[in-house]
């Protein structure tokens, strides 16, 4: 059974840090592009950070310099280190793994809640 399970969310104050982790099971992430998305109430889901199968990363402008995405293909995990959190980072964060071959393999986790408030 293919599954992505996120953890590490919580309530923090502005300026603090959180580390989100996504554990994949039922498949190997090695060839997949892995991403973190977020969705705040009443807003569309947006791409936060993405890493290709060869380790090339890109970030949304709003998190550049504060967030770092990483992957461990041996452990089949993806992480998002979030530093200097701001209230506008408050959202549900989702892990995604995507691979396009003859068909599209597109897997999502259930999400983890991040709230930044003083």
Secondary structure as GFF3:
##gff-version 3
##sequence-region A 1 118
A	DSSP	beta_strand	3	7	.	.	.	ID=ss1
A	DSSP	beta_strand	10	12	.	.	.	ID=ss2
A	DSSP	beta_strand	18	25	.	.	.	ID=ss3
A	DSSP	beta_strand	33	39	.	.	.	ID=ss4
A	DSSP	beta_strand	46	51	.	.	.	ID=ss5
A	DSSP	beta_strand	57	59	.	.	.	ID=ss6
A	DSSP	beta_strand	67	72	.	.	.	ID=ss7
A	DSSP	beta_strand	77	82	.	.	.	ID=ss8
A	DSSP	three_ten_helix	87	89	.	.	.	ID=ss9
A	DSSP	beta_strand	91	100	.	.	.	ID=ss10
A	DSSP	beta_strand	104	108	.	.	.	ID=ss11
A	DSSP	beta_strand	112	116	.	.	.	ID=ss12
###
